[in-house]
Amino acid sequence: MRVGIGYDVHRLVEGRRLVLGGVEVPFGKGLLGWSDADVAIHAIIDALLGAATLGDIGTYFPSTDPQYRGTSSLVLLRQTRELLVDHGWHIGNIDVTIAAQEPRLAPFIDGMRRRIAEVLSVSEDQIGIKAKTTDGLGFVGRGEGMAAYAVALISK
């Protein structure tokens, strides 16, 4: 068995959709990035790749590559799963913490778990997601951006 840790952060801006865990969340701002900037999925990808010692998200999906501009991070997650399978890895579980001052994410967590589990071909009970505020501290607390932390367990 191996464990990997992932982290991602994106700035909040007006004029973009907010996509977290593969689910569109109604909000006045969205995350800025080359793809849909889904911090939760990006952290998961890094956790999975790190556990398998296969590099990081930029190794396979660089922000300089035009084919990934505006793409759904779920597409990147599916490709990451295929890469893991090609190397003989199986996903044990994934745990994610999303740091966001607002909006309230609790109503969307079950949908996130469903989408992620579906894309990774695992059971929903293998996906844990939590949302936390930072009590007004730092860039997250000021509403400037969001971050996500993920841990993944894989095995051969």
C-alpha positions as CSV (number, residue, x, y, z in Angstrom):
1,M,0.0,0.0,0.0
2,R,1.1,3.6,-0.6
3,V,-0.3,6.9,0.6
4,G,-0.1,10.2,-1.4
5,I,-0.9,13.8,-0.4
6,G,-2.3,16.4,-2.7
7,Y,-2.9,20.2,-2.4
8,D,-4.3,22.8,-4.7
9,V,-5.3,26.4,-4.5
10,H,-7.0,28.8,-6.9
11,R,-8.1,32.4,-6.8
12,L,-11.8,33.3,-6.8
13,V,-12.9,35.7,-9.5
14,E,-16.1,37.0,-11.0
15,G,-17.3,35.7,-14.4
16,R,-16.5,32.0,-13.8
17,R,-18.5,29.0,-12.7
18,L,-17.6,27.5,-9.3
19,V,-17.0,23.8,-9.8
20,L,-15.9,21.7,-6.8
21,G,-15.7,17.9,-6.7
22,G,-17.1,17.8,-10.2
23,V,-20.3,19.6,-9.1
24,E,-21.3,23.1,-10.1
25,V,-22.0,25.1,-7.0
26,P,-24.2,28.3,-7.3
27,F,-22.0,31.3,-6.3
28,G,-21.2,34.7,-7.5
29,K,-17.6,33.8,-8.2
30,G,-15.6,30.9,-9.6
31,L,-12.1,29.6,-9.4
32,L,-9.5,31.0,-11.9
33,G,-7.5,28.4,-13.8
34,W,-6.6,26.8,-17.1
35,S,-9.2,24.0,-16.8
36,D,-12.4,24.4,-14.7
37,A,-10.0,25.0,-11.7
38,D,-11.7,22.4,-9.5
39,V,-9.3,22.5,-6.5
40,A,-10.8,19.3,-5.0
41,I,-10.2,17.2,-8.1
42,H,-6.8,18.7,-8.6
43,A,-5.8,17.8,-5.1
44,I,-7.1,14.3,-5.6
45,I,-5.1,13.9,-8.8
46,D,-1.9,15.0,-7.1
47,A,-2.6,12.6,-4.1
48,L,-3.1,9.7,-6.5
49,L,-0.1,10.4,-8.7
50,G,2.1,11.1,-5.7
51,A,1.1,7.7,-4.1
52,A,2.0,5.9,-7.3
53,T,5.2,8.0,-7.7
54,L,4.1,9.1,-11.1
55,G,4.7,12.9,-10.8
56,D,2.0,15.5,-10.4
57,I,-0.9,17.0,-12.2
58,G,1.4,19.3,-14.2
59,T,3.4,16.3,-15.5
60,Y,0.3,15.0,-17.4
61,F,-2.0,18.0,-17.8
62,P,0.2,21.1,-18.1
63,S,-1.5,24.5,-18.0
64,T,0.5,25.4,-21.2
65,D,-1.3,22.7,-23.2
66,P,-4.2,24.2,-25.2
67,Q,-6.2,20.9,-25.1
68,Y,-6.8,21.3,-21.4
69,R,-8.1,24.9,-21.6
70,G,-11.6,25.0,-20.0
71,T,-11.8,21.2,-19.7
72,S,-13.6,19.5,-16.9
73,S,-11.3,18.3,-14.2
74,L,-13.3,15.0,-14.1
75,V,-11.8,14.2,-17.5
76,L,-8.4,14.7,-16.0
77,L,-9.3,12.5,-13.0
78,R,-10.6,9.7,-15.4
79,Q,-7.3,9.9,-17.3
80,T,-5.4,9.7,-13.9
81,R,-7.4,6.6,-13.0
82,E,-6.5,5.0,-16.3
83,L,-2.8,5.8,-15.7
84,L,-3.0,4.2,-12.3
85,V,-4.7,1.1,-13.6
86,D,-2.1,0.8,-16.4
87,H,0.6,0.7,-13.6
88,G,-1.3,-2.0,-11.6
89,W,-2.7,0.3,-8.9
90,H,-6.1,0.1,-7.2
91,I,-7.6,2.9,-5.2
92,G,-8.3,2.1,-1.5
93,N,-9.8,5.4,-0.4
94,I,-9.5,9.1,-0.8
95,D,-10.2,11.8,1.8
96,V,-10.5,15.5,0.8
97,T,-10.8,18.7,2.8
98,I,-12.0,21.8,0.9
99,A,-11.1,25.2,2.5
100,A,-13.6,27.8,1.6
101,Q,-15.0,30.7,3.6
102,E,-18.2,30.6,1.5
103,P,-20.5,29.4,0.0
104,R,-21.7,26.7,2.4
105,L,-20.8,23.4,0.7
106,A,-22.5,20.8,2.9
107,P,-25.5,20.5,0.6
108,F,-23.2,19.6,-2.3
109,I,-20.9,17.0,-0.7
110,D,-23.0,13.9,-1.4
111,G,-23.1,14.9,-5.1
112,M,-19.3,15.4,-5.1
113,R,-18.8,12.0,-3.6
114,R,-21.1,10.4,-6.2
115,R,-19.3,12.1,-9.1
116,I,-15.8,11.3,-8.0
117,A,-16.7,7.7,-7.1
118,E,-18.3,7.2,-10.5
119,V,-15.3,8.6,-12.4
120,L,-12.8,6.5,-10.4
121,S,-15.0,3.3,-10.6
122,V,-15.0,3.0,-6.8
123,S,-17.7,2.9,-4.2
124,E,-19.0,6.2,-2.6
125,D,-17.9,4.9,0.8
126,Q,-14.3,5.1,-0.5
127,I,-14.6,8.9,-0.9
128,G,-14.6,11.2,2.0
129,I,-15.1,15.0,1.6
130,K,-15.3,17.7,4.2
131,A,-15.6,21.5,3.9
132,K,-14.0,23.9,6.4
133,T,-13.8,27.6,6.7
134,T,-10.7,29.3,8.0
135,D,-12.6,31.6,10.5
136,G,-11.9,34.6,8.4
137,L,-8.1,34.0,8.4
138,G,-5.8,34.2,5.4
139,F,-6.6,34.3,1.7
140,V,-9.4,31.8,2.1
141,G,-10.9,33.7,5.0
142,R,-10.8,36.9,3.0
143,G,-12.7,35.2,0.2
144,E,-9.8,35.6,-2.2
145,G,-9.5,31.9,-3.1
146,M,-10.1,28.3,-2.1
147,A,-7.8,25.4,-1.3
148,A,-8.1,21.7,-1.1
149,Y,-6.1,19.0,0.6
150,A,-6.4,15.3,-0.3
151,V,-5.0,12.0,0.9
152,A,-5.2,8.8,-1.2
153,L,-4.5,5.2,-0.4
154,I,-3.6,2.9,-3.2
155,S,-2.4,-0.7,-3.5
156,K,-1.2,-3.2,-6.1
